[in-house]
């Protein structure tokens, strides 16, 4: 369960205050599928960063699974982020020198998982995402679609309850984009809450609910 109340985010740009988010109220229940849409500069990515605990609101509260995460300190938020939230980005953000398997394994290495458990989970993920024959390949040896599949496998290896996807098909051709959307939607059907930021109306229309933003405000899709 996600609940945002009266979220404000202000950036100082030179002498000017830019209100990136204004009076944002939003809820999502477990297993929801939301698309956040709006023109460039509307606050979509800022909202996603706050949902992902990558940024802090200047005021307002954020509850995740009945915990007021906006009140937690940095270390506690990092713990929540690591265990409850998976990120999928337009530009993949894979580590170039690591293989596909090592990129997928990375969150578990950082969390101190037992090596045997890591190997077991990575093997399962590689198989599930159709990457078993690409396990030893570095990102520059993979296609865009394969890189995004590695990124999704990495995002879900810690078994999060929420996936946040920022333009997940924006860097892919149509066929690879459809493949990636199908994977994300399959994860959603398994009970993971899926929140996608997109400019693409076709992708937005696939979501159960659309949230439309203009000038830092939600103008449609509250709830």
Residue pairs with C-beta under 8 A, 6 or more apart in sequence:
1 27
1 28
1 29
1 30
1 63
1 64
1 65
1 66
2 26
2 27
2 28
2 51
2 62
2 63
2 64
2 162
2 193
3 26
3 27
3 61
3 62
3 63
4 24
4 25
4 26
4 27
4 50
4 51
4 60
4 61
4 62
4 63
5 25
5 60
5 61
5 62
5 63
6 23
6 24
6 25
6 59
6 60
6 61
7 21
7 23
7 24
7 25
7 26
7 47
7 50
7 57
7 59
7 60
7 61
7 62
8 19
8 21
8 22
8 23
8 24
8 57
8 58
8 59
8 60
9 19
9 20
9 21
9 43
9 46
9 50
9 55
9 57
9 58
9 216
10 17
10 18
10 19
10 20
10 58
11 17
11 18
11 20
12 18
19 215
19 216
20 43
20 46
20 216
21 43
21 46
21 47
21 50
21 57
21 216
21 217
22 215
22 216
22 217
23 217
24 43
24 47
24 60
24 216
24 217
24 218
25 218
25 222
26 47
26 211
26 218
26 222
26 223
27 223
28 34
28 193
28 195
29 193
30 161
30 191
30 193
31 188
31 191
31 192
31 193
32 193
32 194
32 195
32 208
32 209
33 185
33 188
33 193
33 194
33 206
33 207
33 208
33 209
34 194
34 195
34 196
34 207
34 208
34 209
34 210
34 211
34 221
35 195
35 196
35 197
35 198
35 203
35 204
35 205
35 206
35 207
35 209
35 210
35 211
36 44
36 47
36 48
36 195
36 196
36 197
36 198
36 211
36 213
37 44
37 197
37 198
37 199
37 201
37 204
37 210
37 211
37 212
37 213
38 44
38 212
38 213
38 214
39 214
41 215
42 213
42 214
42 215
42 216
43 213
43 215
43 216
43 217
44 197
44 213
45 166
45 197
46 55
46 216
47 197
47 213
48 164
48 166
48 195
48 197
49 55
50 56
50 57
50 62
51 62
51 85
51 162
51 164
51 195
52 81
52 85
52 87
52 164
53 69
53 77
53 78
53 80
53 81
53 85
54 81
56 70
57 70
60 70
61 68
61 70
61 71
62 68
62 69
62 70
63 69
63 70
64 80
64 84
64 162
65 84
65 161
67 80
69 77
69 80
72 80
82 107
82 110
82 111
82 158
83 158
83 160
84 160
84 161
84 162
85 160
85 161
85 162
85 163
85 164
86 152
86 154
86 155
86 156
86 158
86 160
86 162
86 163
86 164
86 192
87 93
87 155
87 163
87 164
87 165
87 166
88 148
88 151
88 152
88 155
88 163
88 164
88 165
88 166
88 168
88 184
89 151
89 165
89 166
89 167
89 168
90 166
90 167
90 168
90 170
90 171
91 171
92 139
92 147
92 148
92 150
92 151
92 171
93 151
94 103
94 139
94 147
94 150
94 151
94 154
95 102
95 103
95 106
95 139
96 138
96 139
96 140
97 138
98 106
98 138
98 139
99 135
99 136
99 137
99 138
100 126
100 131
100 134
100 135
100 136
100 137
100 138
100 139
100 142
100 146
100 150
101 122
101 126
101 135
101 136
103 139
103 150
103 151
103 154
104 122
104 125
104 126
104 150
104 153
104 154
104 157
105 118
105 119
105 122
105 157
106 154
107 154
107 157
107 158
108 117
108 118
108 121
108 122
108 157
108 158
109 118
111 158
113 121
121 157
122 135
122 157
123 132
125 131
125 153
125 156
125 157
126 132
126 134
126 135
126 153
128 153
129 149
129 150
129 152
129 153
129 183
130 149
131 146
131 149
131 150
131 153
134 141
134 142
134 146
134 150
137 146
139 147
139 150
142 150
143 176
144 171
144 172
144 173
144 176
145 172
145 173
145 175
145 176
145 177
145 179
145 180
148 168
148 171
148 172
148 176
148 180
149 179
149 180
149 183
152 163
152 180
152 183
152 184
152 187
155 163
156 163
156 187
156 192
160 192
161 192
161 193
162 192
162 193
162 194
162 195
163 184
163 187
163 188
163 192
163 193
163 194
163 195
164 195
164 197
165 184
165 194
165 195
165 196
165 197
166 197
167 197
167 198
167 199
168 180
168 181
168 184
168 196
168 198
169 176
169 177
169 180
169 181
169 198
169 200
169 203
170 198
170 199
170 200
172 180
181 203
181 206
184 194
184 196
185 194
185 206
187 194
188 194
194 207
196 203
196 204
196 207
198 204
204 210
209 221
209 223
210 220
210 221
211 218
211 220
211 221
211 222
212 218
212 219
212 220
212 221
213 219
